[in-house]
Amino acid sequence: MAEDSPKRRKANFNEAETEVLIEQVLKHEQLLFAAGPGRASPGQKRKVWELIRHKVNPVAACPRDVEDLKKRWRDLKRRDRSKLCRLSQGCGPPGPAAALGLGLLLAPEELPPAAAAPP
């Protein structure tokens, strides 16, 4: 019965796709996620996500749509935060090196105070 199903899973994101996605989202982070009166309109955000899709698809294992990219970004953020949380519950707060290594996707205000300070 599963063989008759027209919907199939897409391939997992490969490392190159993930790197391009992270690079592009961080490059356009202000437009995509800014709050307050200066934030971008939904139309502007949609254009930025389309631009990111055009950058990711040349290195993709299969064609990705904007919803795939948004979901992958949310999953990356969630996974990164949970790793940081697990480390901080271990043997005291994580050191700056651990927090910076895992804090790749975290904004500076989300990093622990020891990691936020420049070296």
Residue, then its C-alpha position, 0 to 999 in steps of 0.5 A: m500500500a505504501e508503494d502506491s502512495p504518490k508522496r515520497r520523502k525528499a532526500n536529506f539535506n547534504e552538507a553543501e546545502t546546509e552551508v549555503l542555507i546558513e550562509q544566506v540566512l545569516k546574510h539576510e537575517q536582518l530582513l527575515f527576522a527583524a522585529g519592530p517598525g523597521r521590519a520587512s513586509p511579507g512580500q520582501k521576506r518571500k523575495v529573500w527566501e526565493l533568492i535563498r532558494h535559488k542559491v541552495n538549489p544548484v548544490a541540492a540533491c533534489p529541488r528544494d522549495v521555500e517551505d523546505l528551507k524554512k523548515r530546515w532553518r527552524d530545525l537547525k536553530r532548535r537543534d543548536r539551542s538544545k545542544l547548548c542547553r544540554l551542555s549548560q546543564g552538565c558540569g556548570p556553564p559551558g566555556p566560551a569555546a564550547a558556546l561559540g562552537l555551538g553558538l554558530l546559529l545563535a544571535p549574540e544576545e542569545l549566547p551565554p555572557a562569557a561567550a558573547a564577549p570578544p576574545 
